């Protein structure tokens, strides 16, 4: 029977007071009863619009029906057949813009909490690993973020020998260095990596393809195809005066120090500056992550965003959590200069007020500066969370590989690049996007690699 409740069953969370000083996971997850009730809200639409909104094609209504009946192991089988990282996606995917954004229940209330149920199933039922015989073909995957892991998992499931090459000392890409522990515990990522290892995926860390090895050298090593999933790790800055001052950080560096190097722990070998008054510039999920980390490090934190609340690109849940934890949002504000003291340290930002004009190319109303509206924001730490771009290293070192002006690799919707048997996907192609979109790109590229190698084509 369908549950006619118009809103989602609440997600249990740590209290704001507890979590503002802790890196423990904030959302505690559904229990069995909550998951069953939430799954019962599904209307089981004939055209399943939620599936159309899922980049990896999870059969959502079928999964929810199984959870409703308490058949959790079967639900897990369905889930893992489509998604290689369900415990991750259930936590960090922007479901409100994807599967839940298409849910019919959302027309007269809140959509079904699909992400919350996905997390419940993945946490409760770790899929058993079975032996998969190799088919005689070998593929190299460059980058161990969401795109690379999804590609590797799909190829290994089809019998390919897969080796993943990672530039950092730890596999996991942005899942390890970019997303804080309180939103995505690293034990969850390690568990998913261990599952892939058990399936036979091999990982090689501390290898920068384009420096340590070239794409051409990977081919001479016996890899018949190469997938480039190197992400988008180069931070963007505003280009304003004073931006090179001490105390100004990219969100990328700030979060990497905290997430990968545990800079928040006492006695850390790679500490991070703990600002007294912190200004985070930007309005996306990375800005929320940086702001919430800064709160946990003891800072008084303001997020400066040049548009209004309605235009914030960050997930609503992350914004709400940030506000509950004490983050202050200053809307319609843009910095124009970082003020520094005689020692070269940041002391604050000169900002201007903004107003929203007509819509720009993205469909959002473009912000315009208000003349004569300058004011000062005190800050001894400034974190720039303005997005990232792909590193152009591979384009510079791989002859014939075509790309764009921001370092992105040119690839079609199936991942094919300008080079034969070289594929690419995720943020390396699109620029900074979401975990699930990167996974979808990795999965599609794996299917295309299988189409090529599995049909007897011989790489040249």
SULPE-V928350 format. One record per helix or strand of 3 or more residues. SS is the DSSP state (helix for helix, strand for strand). FROM is the first residue (numbers start at 0). LEN is the number of residues. If there is no record, write none. Layout:
BEGIN
SS,FROM,LEN / SS,FROM,LEN
END
This chain:
BEGIN
helix,15,4 / helix,31,8 / helix,48,4 / helix,59,9 / helix,71,11 / helix,85,7 / helix,94,3 / helix,99,3 / helix,103,5 / helix,113,11 / strand,137,5 / helix,145,12 / strand,160,5 / helix,173,4 / helix,185,14 / strand,201,3 / helix,214,6 / strand,224,4 / strand,247,3 / helix,250,9 / strand,276,5 / helix,284,12 / strand,299,6 / helix,308,3 / helix,315,9 / strand,327,4 / strand,332,8 / strand,344,15 / strand,364,5 / strand,374,4 / strand,380,4 / helix,392,5 / strand,421,3 / helix,426,4 / helix,434,19
END
